[in-house]
Amino acid sequence: MRFLLALAVALLTSPVAAQTGPVQALLQTHAEDIAKPSRRTIQPVLDDLAASDLPAMPDFLEAWADKGVVRHDADGLFFYGTREGDIYALRSVEDGTDVGEVARRDASELKPNAGVRKLIATALVQFQLNDPDPDRRRAALDSLSRNPTPDLLAPLRASIEAEEDRLIRNRKEALDRLITIRFGTDQTARLTAIDWMADRISLEARAALNAVLTTDRIVGTPPEGANIARTLQVGTDITAEVALDLLADEGIVPDAVSRADRDAALVANIAGAAVAGTPVAQLDTEEARWTAYAALSGTGLAPPRPPVDAAAILLAMNPITEVYDEADPAITEAAVAALAQVDARVARAQAADMTLDAVSLASIYFLAAIGLAITFGVMGVINMAHGEFIMIGAYTGYVVQQIVPDYTWSLVIALPLAFVVAGAAGVALERLVIRHLAHRPLETLLATFGISVALQQIFKNIFGTQAVPLTSPDWLAGAWSLNDVVGISYIRIAIFVLAAVFLALLVYILRRTRLGLEVRAVTQNPGMAASLGIDPDRVGMATFALGSGIAGVAGVAIGLFAQVTSEMGAGYIVQSFMTVVVGGVGSVFGTLAGAGLIGGLQKGIEWLNPSNTLAAQTYMILFIILFIQVRPRGIVAQKGRFVQ
């Protein structure tokens, strides 16, 4: 019974006997070096493991670096081991299958130090560069870009030829040149890589070129053969205070005579109640004491006082130069030229990116203002509640998403529904309030302002004071990026497309339909239109519904990237009025031009003063005030109703 019990315990606490395979066999050839690795001895082992091309080897290297490998003391075999109390649960290094358990005292955990783990990680990258999984290859490239080393240049180049993914191949080629620039030994190869970088604007390219141009400051004469970047000019390239600090760090300080030294010299040279011919009684001012000290120094009885410009003289005698860390002048000259080209490309890319931002902002302003432009042009109504129609559309989208959880379908439903709901609210406002205040602009303005405040409070009571989410579909997530500088979110692109659709739709309605003909007639001359049988009151109601409905659609679009609150419309009412006034009252294309001008102007001012958005708004308003002094009827002015 004792024998059977001992046998059972042995079977439960010993790994399965059949533990042979190519990985285990290779590990056993370097068993002692793997069990007790050091930076001095481990590199040949890692080279041998990497050259094996065994599919299971990357998993072993990862586990080894993570201290997840144990060695069975009895037979010296290696296993993946997970500690569970006083035992290790073992898995095969061949395929990761469970092979049994051993007592903690019967196995030794491999604990490579930080230096060895770094070498293991380098060897692991070589496997990952050729891994069948594209994500693991990208992860290897990320790791390599964060910590490039010359040891990985050869395996990186070897992996490029077999790479089938075009994007990954391009990145491998870029990293090849990055590492060549920093660690290459062949001048021609480095110059070729630098020339290649001149056509790129990626952050990695700029970082590589800047790394070549790193400098140290040298006080005094630089070493012979040093690659000098420039001699710093005090007051232009460096302040006098910083320059003196650098001199002081080298033990170079201007001579000085302190007042204590001066007074000690004067006391030591008193003779007959006088110092150098000056009575002691007259040495009661700083000027007199320094004059007496100068007389002493002139006779050689005291050290001379340094001149006033001693610091400037010292700086002139000890120039401060910046010396490149890179010793080869040809490399640094090429890097300077390449970086200048890259900076020019980046500047152009930033201009393109700002243009995209301006177009995106103009699209938002166009959607927000086009409805106001139509109603203002036809009815002459200053509707201060127009922003609340934007808010109604955004909340309509939010309610639809609560009912229809699929974000794509909810967006498809929300856009037309927001048009209907906001349009109905606009008709209600026009029928109940505005038509009764016709031709009374001040009272209309005050009434719509009061309605605006009332609508904000009503929606605040319904939906609360906190912002509610209006989530975009997954296909609108992320951004379209041309490079590291130029990019625009898919939501902004969708808003631009939506603005273009409404522009085309409104142009068609106004130019190809009876409603459009009547709107243009009422806009240009309402009295003549009425005499021809057109009902201005009916046209005004239809126009108000159309303008309010468009504002509701704009609310859904804006809510996809902005906070949906009861006060969100107030943030767009000022820009909407500015867009209408600048573009031209009642003109679709004028509104488009006004939106483009205001969007571009705002982005331009923000680029010049990015830290102060309030200043951007202020400058923009001042510009518009000056603009309407020059063109009071806007960019695209209506002609018919203003004929003298």
C-alpha positions as MATLAB code, in Angstrom:
seq = 'MRFLLALAVALLTSPVAAQTGPVQALLQTHAEDIAKPSRRTIQPVLDDLAASDLPAMPDFLEAWADKGVVRHDADGLFFYGTREGDIYALRSVEDGTDVGEVARRDASELKPNAGVRKLIATALVQFQLNDPDPDRRRAALDSLSRNPTPDLLAPLRASIEAEEDRLIRNRKEALDRLITIRFGTDQTARLTAIDWMADRISLEARAALNAVLTTDRIVGTPPEGANIARTLQVGTDITAEVALDLLADEGIVPDAVSRADRDAALVANIAGAAVAGTPVAQLDTEEARWTAYAALSGTGLAPPRPPVDAAAILLAMNPITEVYDEADPAITEAAVAALAQVDARVARAQAADMTLDAVSLASIYFLAAIGLAITFGVMGVINMAHGEFIMIGAYTGYVVQQIVPDYTWSLVIALPLAFVVAGAAGVALERLVIRHLAHRPLETLLATFGISVALQQIFKNIFGTQAVPLTSPDWLAGAWSLNDVVGISYIRIAIFVLAAVFLALLVYILRRTRLGLEVRAVTQNPGMAASLGIDPDRVGMATFALGSGIAGVAGVAIGLFAQVTSEMGAGYIVQSFMTVVVGGVGSVFGTLAGAGLIGGLQKGIEWLNPSNTLAAQTYMILFIILFIQVRPRGIVAQKGRFVQ';
ca = [
       0.000    0.000    0.000;
       2.850    2.377    0.824;
       4.417    1.641   -2.557;
       1.168    2.325   -4.426;
       0.628    5.562   -2.470;
       4.167    6.738   -3.240;
       3.683    5.855   -6.916;
       0.427    7.844   -7.053;
       2.051   10.848   -5.448;
       4.947   10.628   -7.900;
       2.587   10.486  -10.870;
       0.635   13.493   -9.590;
       3.720   15.575   -8.867;
       5.907   14.731  -11.880;
       5.674   15.974  -15.459;
       4.625   13.581  -18.161;
       7.621   11.577  -19.273;
       7.170   12.162  -23.000;
       8.613   15.678  -23.229;
      10.730   15.441  -26.313;
      10.429   17.766  -29.284;
      12.413   20.269  -31.360;
      11.980   23.162  -28.899;
      12.970   21.105  -25.857;
      15.893   19.549  -27.736;
      17.215   22.971  -28.752;
      16.801   24.323  -25.215;
      18.715   21.387  -23.787;
      21.736   22.246  -25.927;
      21.966   25.543  -24.007;
      20.386   24.355  -20.760;
      22.878   25.853  -18.313;
      23.116   29.221  -20.059;
      19.307   29.469  -20.145;
      18.974   28.459  -16.488;
      21.623   30.970  -15.359;
      21.786   33.649  -18.055;
      23.999   36.750  -18.128;
      24.418   39.546  -20.656;
      27.879   38.241  -21.513;
      26.878   34.678  -22.328;
      23.262   34.812  -23.473;
      23.573   36.500  -26.891;
      24.927   33.381  -28.749;
      22.093   31.374  -27.209;
      19.492   33.873  -28.393;
      21.042   33.932  -31.873;
      20.744   30.146  -32.040;
      17.139   30.216  -30.813;
      16.230   32.932  -33.304;
      17.882   31.062  -36.186;
      15.789   27.953  -35.472;
      12.581   29.497  -36.937;
      10.543   27.169  -34.722;
       6.889   28.332  -34.528;
       6.753   27.763  -30.752;
       9.954   29.695  -30.012;
       8.334   33.188  -29.747;
       5.988   31.873  -27.035;
       8.961   30.515  -25.111;
      10.858   33.801  -25.362;
       7.814   35.763  -24.152;
       7.313   33.424  -21.195;
      11.025   33.490  -20.386;
      11.105   37.299  -20.350;
       7.956   37.314  -18.153;
       9.531   34.821  -15.680;
       7.007   32.185  -16.640;
       9.476   29.333  -17.300;
      10.598   26.723  -14.757;
      13.188   23.945  -14.941;
      12.485   20.545  -13.443;
      15.414   19.737  -11.160;
      15.259   15.948  -11.614;
      15.693   15.828  -15.389;
      16.591   19.446  -16.332;
      13.615   19.844  -18.686;
      12.029   23.266  -19.264;
       8.294   23.948  -18.858;
       5.901   26.840  -18.684;
       5.100   27.011  -14.983;
       2.323   28.696  -13.039;
       2.725   28.726   -9.279;
      -0.294   27.584   -7.282;
       0.636   27.561   -3.616;
       3.367   24.980   -3.054;
       3.178   23.451   -6.536;
       3.829   24.469  -10.135;
       1.255   23.672  -12.817;
       3.309   22.736  -15.873;
       2.669   23.146  -19.591;
       4.697   21.869  -22.505;
       7.068   24.246  -24.279;
       6.186   22.459  -27.531;
       2.472   23.199  -27.695;
       1.425   24.655  -24.319;
      -0.611   21.636  -23.235;
      -0.915   20.701  -19.555;
       1.607   18.044  -18.550;
       1.142   17.775  -14.799;
       2.347   19.330  -11.562;
       5.510   19.342   -9.478;
       6.215   20.465   -5.959;
       7.719   23.924   -5.669;
      10.899   22.503   -4.124;
      11.422   20.210   -7.144;
      11.586   22.969   -9.784;
      13.527   26.218  -10.239;
      11.935   29.343  -11.649;
      13.985   31.150  -14.317;
      14.440   34.807  -13.346;
      16.452   36.676  -15.982;
      17.644   40.130  -14.937;
      16.664   43.369  -16.672;
      19.634   43.297  -19.054;
      18.897   39.755  -20.181;
      15.186   40.524  -20.569;
      16.103   43.413  -22.878;
      18.165   41.061  -25.046;
      15.307   38.548  -25.052;
      12.910   41.260  -26.182;
      15.268   42.124  -29.028;
      15.384   38.485  -30.120;
      11.599   38.271  -29.818;
      11.135   41.185  -32.194;
      12.987   39.209  -34.859;
      10.315   36.507  -34.651;
       7.455   38.990  -34.534;
       8.648   40.795  -37.646;
       7.842   37.630  -39.623;
       4.829   36.500  -37.596;
       1.834   35.367  -39.729;
      -0.441   37.605  -37.640;
      -0.353   41.197  -39.038;
      -1.246   42.622  -35.629;
       1.822   41.011  -34.064;
       3.999   42.391  -36.858;
       2.572   45.866  -36.233;
       3.196   45.452  -32.487;
       6.801   44.492  -33.253;
       7.210   47.616  -35.388;
       5.712   49.748  -32.603;
       8.205   48.275  -30.159;
      11.048   48.781  -32.592;
      10.131   52.417  -33.263;
      10.043   53.131  -29.525;
      13.397   51.467  -28.889;
      15.395   51.179  -32.123;
      18.685   49.327  -31.848;
      21.356   48.583  -34.450;
      21.095   44.853  -33.641;
      17.667   44.685  -35.264;
      18.642   46.375  -38.510;
      19.644   43.137  -40.243;
      16.495   41.111  -39.287;
      14.318   44.097  -40.162;
      15.820   44.296  -43.645;
      15.482   40.537  -44.055;
      11.758   40.724  -43.243;
      10.982   43.441  -45.797;
      11.343   41.238  -48.875;
       8.768   38.690  -47.693;
       6.256   41.271  -46.402;
       2.995   41.111  -48.387;
       0.993   43.783  -46.546;
       1.717   47.052  -48.361;
       1.195   49.321  -45.348;
       3.337   47.159  -43.063;
       6.005   46.917  -45.762;
       6.070   50.713  -46.098;
       6.493   51.072  -42.373;
       9.281   48.496  -42.307;
      11.088   50.394  -45.036;
      10.663   53.632  -43.101;
      12.041   52.039  -39.920;
      14.940   50.614  -41.916;
      15.926   54.116  -42.947;
      15.304   55.528  -39.475;
      17.661   53.010  -37.883;
      20.170   53.451  -40.721;
      20.282   57.203  -40.105;
      20.904   56.817  -36.393;
      23.086   53.728  -36.194;
      24.388   53.057  -39.705;
      28.129   53.007  -40.354;
      28.106   53.448  -44.138;
      28.024   57.143  -45.070;
      26.420   56.561  -48.470;
      23.592   54.489  -46.952;
      22.958   57.122  -44.298;
      22.897   59.953  -46.845;
      20.482   57.948  -48.995;
      18.223   57.383  -45.988;
      18.321   61.087  -45.095;
      17.439   62.039  -48.671;
      14.503   59.612  -48.502;
      13.328   61.244  -45.263;
      13.252   64.664  -46.926;
      10.091   63.593  -48.777;
       8.260   62.567  -45.580;
       6.426   64.524  -42.899;
       5.838   61.764  -40.355;
       6.707   62.291  -36.724;
       9.172   59.426  -36.923;
      11.002   61.071  -39.842;
      11.273   64.393  -38.048;
      12.426   62.663  -34.867;
      15.135   60.768  -36.768;
      16.460   63.920  -38.432;
      16.375   65.865  -35.178;
      18.254   63.032  -33.459;
      21.089   63.483  -35.964;
      21.196   67.208  -35.185;
      21.448   67.003  -31.391;
      24.173   69.251  -29.998;
      26.224   69.941  -26.886;
      27.398   73.354  -25.772;
      31.149   73.790  -25.495;
      32.725   76.706  -23.611;
      35.976   77.968  -25.080;
      37.825   76.436  -28.000;
      36.038   73.283  -29.220;
      38.030   70.059  -29.632;
      39.999   69.639  -32.824;
      37.911   68.091  -35.572;
      34.618   68.821  -33.791;
      31.560   69.143  -36.017;
      30.545   72.701  -35.086;
      26.920   73.663  -35.558;
      27.230   77.378  -34.683;
      28.808   79.880  -32.330;
      26.172   81.305  -30.000;
      25.745   85.060  -29.980;
      25.024   86.523  -26.551;
      21.786   88.485  -26.626;
      20.586   86.776  -29.823;
      21.007   83.025  -29.406;
      21.582   82.971  -25.663;
      21.052   85.400  -22.779;
      23.992   86.858  -20.883;
      22.764   85.242  -17.655;
      22.706   81.756  -19.189;
      26.106   82.331  -20.796;
      27.648   83.386  -17.474;
      26.136   80.314  -15.823;
      27.794   78.111  -18.449;
      31.116   79.858  -17.820;
      30.678   79.421  -14.080;
      30.075   75.684  -14.580;
      33.542   75.568  -16.158;
      35.071   77.552  -13.297;
      35.376   80.723  -15.373;
      34.047   83.692  -13.404;
      34.853   87.415  -13.685;
      37.206   88.802  -11.034;
      35.477   91.011   -8.523;
      36.404   93.100   -5.477;
      33.739   92.961   -2.815;
      33.021   95.861   -0.483;
      34.428   93.816    2.398;
      37.715   93.337    0.491;
      37.781   97.045   -0.317;
      37.201   98.119    3.280;
      39.863   95.681    4.534;
      42.375   97.153    2.074;
      41.519  100.709    3.140;
      41.927   99.881    6.841;
      45.238   98.110    6.204;
      46.647  101.166    4.450;
      45.676  103.946    6.914;
      48.669  106.187    7.474;
      48.451  109.418    9.465;
      44.632  109.390    9.551;
      44.531  109.183    5.749;
      44.389  106.572    3.017;
      46.310  107.327   -0.158;
      46.134  111.038    0.633;
      42.400  111.059    1.464;
      41.511  111.842    5.101;
      39.652  109.014    6.808;
      36.954  111.456    7.899;
      36.055  112.016    4.229;
      35.539  108.295    3.500;
      31.877  108.429    4.529;
      30.367  107.578    1.114;
      30.646  104.605   -1.229;
      31.963  106.804   -3.997;
      34.737  108.221   -1.797;
      35.782  104.766   -0.615;
      35.976  103.393   -4.150;
      37.991  106.477   -5.191;
      40.458  105.865   -2.379;
      40.636  102.183   -3.302;
      41.412  103.127   -6.920;
      44.280  105.297   -5.676;
      45.608  102.357   -3.644;
      45.415   99.982   -6.619;
      47.199  102.580   -8.762;
      50.180  102.431   -6.397;
      50.123   98.657   -6.326;
      48.963   98.425   -2.698;
      45.669   96.669   -3.622;
      44.439   94.457   -6.477;
      42.932   96.461   -9.330;
      39.164   96.567   -9.594;
      37.895   94.830  -12.789;
      36.325   97.058  -15.443;
      32.558   97.510  -15.646;
      32.366   95.389  -18.816;
      34.407   92.540  -17.310;
      31.625   90.029  -17.952;
      31.363   91.017  -21.626;
      35.120   90.742  -22.007;
      35.063   87.317  -20.381;
      32.332   86.131  -22.740;
      34.253   87.474  -25.734;
      37.370   85.581  -24.610;
      35.471   82.349  -24.059;
      33.072   81.768  -26.988;
      30.245   79.264  -26.543;
      29.689   76.914  -29.458;
      27.180   74.205  -30.212;
      28.842   71.016  -31.433;
      26.926   68.224  -33.141;
      26.980   64.831  -31.474;
      27.242   63.446  -35.007;
      30.904   63.622  -36.044;
      30.382   63.500  -39.829;
      29.739   67.021  -41.251;
      28.285   65.576  -44.465;
      25.609   63.771  -42.486;
      24.609   66.853  -40.463;
      24.565   69.090  -43.555;
      22.281   66.623  -45.322;
      20.074   66.364  -42.226;
      19.764   70.163  -41.969;
      18.752   70.411  -45.631;
      16.320   67.503  -45.313;
      14.767   68.936  -42.147;
      14.241   72.275  -43.891;
      12.357   70.465  -46.671;
      10.354   68.500  -44.126;
       9.454   71.686  -42.220;
       8.249   73.266  -45.467;
       6.125   70.198  -46.190;
       4.746   70.259  -42.664;
       3.837   73.938  -43.041;
       1.946   73.182  -46.254;
       0.266   70.204  -44.615;
      -0.758   72.349  -41.644;
      -2.250   74.882  -44.047;
      -4.194   72.084  -45.752;
      -5.331   70.756  -42.380;
      -6.499   74.225  -41.317;
      -8.349   74.547  -44.621;
     -10.145   71.265  -43.949;
     -11.053   72.496  -40.468;
     -12.330   75.751  -41.939;
     -14.445   73.908  -44.538;
     -15.806   71.650  -41.813;
     -16.710   74.626  -39.594;
     -18.229   76.445  -42.571;
     -20.427   73.396  -43.258;
     -21.719   73.500  -39.691;
     -22.412   77.250  -39.882;
     -24.129   76.805  -43.250;
     -26.474   74.131  -41.903;
     -27.205   76.224  -38.823;
     -27.786   79.467  -40.758;
     -29.469   78.498  -44.038;
     -32.899   78.148  -42.435;
     -32.512   81.555  -40.795;
     -31.392   83.053  -44.105;
     -34.559   81.863  -45.832;
     -36.990   83.068  -43.156;
     -35.127   86.326  -42.617;
     -35.014   87.000  -46.354;
     -38.676   86.236  -47.020;
     -40.360   87.545  -43.872;
     -37.802   89.989  -42.501;
     -38.173   88.330  -39.097;
     -35.291   88.387  -36.626;
     -36.000   85.021  -35.023;
     -34.001   84.758  -31.789;
     -35.487   81.292  -31.216;
     -33.805   79.829  -34.307;
     -31.109   78.206  -32.149;
     -33.806   76.337  -30.240;
     -34.897   74.587  -33.438;
     -31.333   73.251  -33.604;
     -31.743   72.088  -30.010;
     -35.119   70.453  -30.829;
     -33.516   68.493  -33.667;
     -30.682   67.278  -31.407;
     -33.078   66.094  -28.701;
     -35.200   64.395  -31.370;
     -32.143   62.374  -32.349;
     -31.502   61.506  -28.696;
     -35.091   60.277  -28.180;
     -34.908   58.161  -31.341;
     -31.710   56.513  -30.082;
     -33.455   55.579  -26.831;
     -36.110   53.744  -28.868;
     -33.939   52.381  -31.693;
     -30.655   51.132  -30.196;
     -28.989   50.535  -33.564;
     -27.090   53.785  -34.120;
     -27.134   53.566  -37.908;
     -30.883   53.042  -38.164;
     -31.571   55.577  -35.440;
     -29.594   58.174  -37.425;
     -31.495   57.298  -40.622;
     -34.782   57.774  -38.750;
     -33.685   60.826  -36.747;
     -32.698   63.035  -39.694;
     -36.112   63.192  -41.425;
     -37.952   63.068  -38.107;
     -35.949   66.036  -36.801;
     -36.899   67.938  -39.956;
     -40.581   67.203  -39.371;
     -40.570   67.966  -35.627;
     -38.559   71.188  -35.924;
     -40.574   72.226  -38.978;
     -43.817   71.688  -37.059;
     -42.448   73.731  -34.161;
     -41.547   76.479  -36.635;
     -45.056   76.488  -38.104;
     -46.521   76.699  -34.599;
     -44.280   79.660  -33.767;
     -45.161   81.423  -37.009;
     -48.919   80.849  -36.684;
     -49.219   81.661  -32.985;
     -46.780   84.532  -32.606;
     -44.917   85.884  -35.598;
     -47.844   86.442  -37.990;
     -49.492   88.614  -35.342;
     -46.393   90.784  -35.058;
     -45.875   91.380  -38.765;
     -43.896   94.501  -39.622;
     -43.061   95.086  -35.943;
     -39.430   93.923  -35.838;
     -38.570   95.060  -32.321;
     -41.566   93.335  -30.783;
     -40.872   90.212  -32.884;
     -37.283   90.145  -31.643;
     -38.358   90.451  -28.001;
     -41.096   87.841  -28.386;
     -38.837   85.267  -30.029;
     -36.160   85.924  -27.411;
     -38.671   85.175  -24.681;
     -39.787   82.018  -26.493;
     -36.143   80.989  -26.751;
     -35.709   81.240  -22.982;
     -39.006   79.422  -22.389;
     -38.072   76.545  -24.722;
     -34.703   76.154  -22.992;
     -36.391   75.870  -19.619;
     -39.029   73.431  -20.898;
     -36.405   71.076  -22.331;
     -34.321   71.473  -19.190;
     -37.297   70.315  -17.129;
     -37.885   67.351  -19.462;
     -34.337   66.125  -20.061;
     -32.504   67.585  -17.073;
     -29.603   70.007  -16.850;
     -26.894   67.500  -17.759;
     -25.800   66.882  -21.337;
     -27.273   63.788  -22.968;
     -25.365   61.612  -25.480;
     -26.115   61.473  -29.181;
     -23.857   58.610  -30.274;
     -22.598   58.300  -33.823;
     -22.487   54.921  -35.611;
     -19.241   52.985  -35.679;
     -18.691   53.830  -39.352;
     -18.523   57.514  -38.387;
     -15.992   56.888  -35.633;
     -12.362   57.784  -36.128;
     -10.846   60.096  -38.696;
      -9.594   60.123  -42.245;
      -5.863   60.800  -42.058;
      -3.722   61.585  -45.069;
      -0.564   61.745  -42.946;
       0.579   62.672  -39.449;
      -0.557   66.277  -39.946;
      -3.621   66.309  -42.211;
      -6.754   64.603  -40.950;
     -10.462   65.135  -40.450;
     -13.034   63.151  -38.511;
     -15.597   61.133  -40.405;
     -18.368   62.986  -38.594;
     -17.120   66.287  -40.026;
     -16.991   64.721  -43.480;
     -20.580   63.518  -43.071;
     -21.676   67.032  -42.055;
     -19.941   68.453  -45.127;
     -21.805   65.952  -47.340;
     -25.077   66.794  -45.581;
     -24.488   70.514  -46.141;
     -23.777   69.854  -49.842;
     -27.003   67.819  -50.146;
     -29.091   70.600  -48.594;
     -27.387   73.189  -50.773;
     -28.317   71.236  -53.895;
     -31.841   70.596  -52.587;
     -32.491   74.249  -51.759;
     -31.142   75.438  -55.095;
     -33.481   72.972  -56.823;
     -36.490   74.047  -54.744;
     -35.866   77.755  -55.217;
     -35.157   77.550  -58.944;
     -37.183   74.591  -60.213;
     -40.392   74.502  -58.153;
     -43.473   76.706  -57.804;
     -42.726   77.199  -54.102;
     -39.287   78.468  -54.983;
     -40.705   80.869  -57.558;
     -43.176   82.227  -55.004;
     -40.460   82.524  -52.340;
     -38.243   84.520  -54.701;
     -41.158   86.721  -55.700;
     -42.132   87.473  -52.099;
     -38.496   88.034  -51.186;
     -37.944   90.621  -53.931;
     -41.295   92.436  -53.848;
     -44.063   91.123  -51.558;
     -46.611   93.732  -52.728;
     -46.243   92.904  -56.385;
     -46.282   89.174  -55.587;
     -49.573   89.577  -53.716;
     -51.094   91.500  -56.650;
     -50.238   88.542  -58.880;
     -52.228   86.126  -56.715;
     -49.444   84.815  -54.478;
     -50.402   84.559  -50.814;
     -47.414   85.991  -48.872;
     -48.872   84.646  -45.643;
     -48.927   81.049  -46.945;
     -45.463   81.430  -48.471;
     -44.154   82.770  -45.176;
     -45.544   79.793  -43.269;
     -44.071   77.280  -45.749;
     -40.745   79.099  -45.673;
     -40.679   79.125  -41.884;
     -41.399   75.388  -41.827;
     -38.597   74.733  -44.333;
     -36.072   76.889  -42.475;
     -36.954   75.435  -39.080;
     -36.822   71.882  -40.417;
     -33.316   72.427  -41.814;
     -32.257   73.764  -38.411;
     -33.584   70.548  -36.837;
     -31.463   68.438  -39.202;
     -28.472   70.629  -38.332;
     -29.155   69.883  -34.661;
     -28.833   66.129  -35.255;
     -25.576   66.646  -37.129;
     -24.124   68.995  -34.510;
     -25.208   66.722  -31.669;
     -23.048   63.891  -33.023;
     -19.883   65.722  -31.951;
     -21.084   68.416  -29.530;
     -22.882   68.193  -26.210;
     -26.662   68.025  -26.444;
     -28.070   70.425  -23.865;
     -31.028   72.766  -23.646;
     -28.659   75.700  -24.265;
     -26.757   74.305  -27.253;
     -28.679   76.412  -29.765;
     -27.628   79.647  -28.100;
     -24.046   78.890  -29.081;
     -24.926   79.007  -32.791;
     -27.448   81.849  -33.002;
     -24.805   84.601  -33.116;
     -22.769   82.808  -35.798;
     -25.949   82.160  -37.764;
     -26.897   85.841  -37.824;
     -23.352   86.847  -38.740;
     -23.371   84.300  -41.559;
     -26.669   85.637  -42.937;
     -25.661   89.291  -42.682;
     -22.217   88.792  -44.213;
     -23.440   86.468  -46.960;
     -26.471   88.464  -48.006;
     -30.030   88.294  -46.728;
     -32.223   85.726  -48.480;
     -29.474   84.241  -50.674;
     -28.532   80.567  -50.480;
     -25.194   81.120  -52.157;
     -24.680   84.228  -50.052;
     -25.170   82.124  -46.916;
     -22.665   79.622  -48.291;
     -20.147   82.415  -48.955;
     -20.761   83.915  -45.508;
     -20.297   80.556  -43.806;
     -17.056   80.011  -45.712;
     -15.764   83.473  -44.825;
     -16.638   83.231  -41.136;
     -15.412   79.638  -40.788;
     -12.116   80.438  -42.492;
     -11.689   83.660  -40.548;
     -12.333   81.986  -37.210;
      -9.889   79.153  -37.898;
      -7.281   81.615  -39.153;
      -7.529   83.756  -36.017;
      -7.440   80.674  -33.791;
      -4.278   79.531  -35.612;
      -2.625   82.888  -34.984;
      -3.745   82.930  -31.348;
      -4.576   79.310  -30.393;
      -4.589   79.884  -26.629;
      -7.370   82.492  -26.626;
     -10.607   81.498  -28.332;
     -12.417   84.523  -26.830;
     -10.007   86.802  -28.670;
     -10.813   84.948  -31.891;
     -14.521   85.653  -31.444;
     -13.812   89.306  -30.645;
     -11.576   89.863  -33.671;
     -14.081   88.098  -35.895;
     -16.928   90.374  -34.773;
     -14.753   93.453  -35.299;
     -13.906   92.266  -38.801;
     -17.563   91.708  -39.623;
     -18.467   95.181  -38.350;
     -15.851   96.653  -40.686;
     -16.970   94.370  -43.513;
     -20.609   95.452  -43.426;
     -19.468   99.075  -43.506;
     -17.974   98.322  -46.913;
     -20.691   95.919  -48.146;
     -23.830   96.567  -46.085;
     -25.925   94.226  -48.276;
     -23.526   91.285  -47.923;
     -21.365   89.321  -50.331;
     -24.277   88.246  -52.565;
     -26.882   90.983  -52.389;
     -30.466   90.629  -53.573;
     -31.187   93.146  -56.314;
     -34.872   93.197  -57.102;
     -36.380   94.612  -53.928;
     -33.655   97.221  -53.531;
     -33.969   98.851  -56.984;
     -34.273  102.618  -56.623;
];
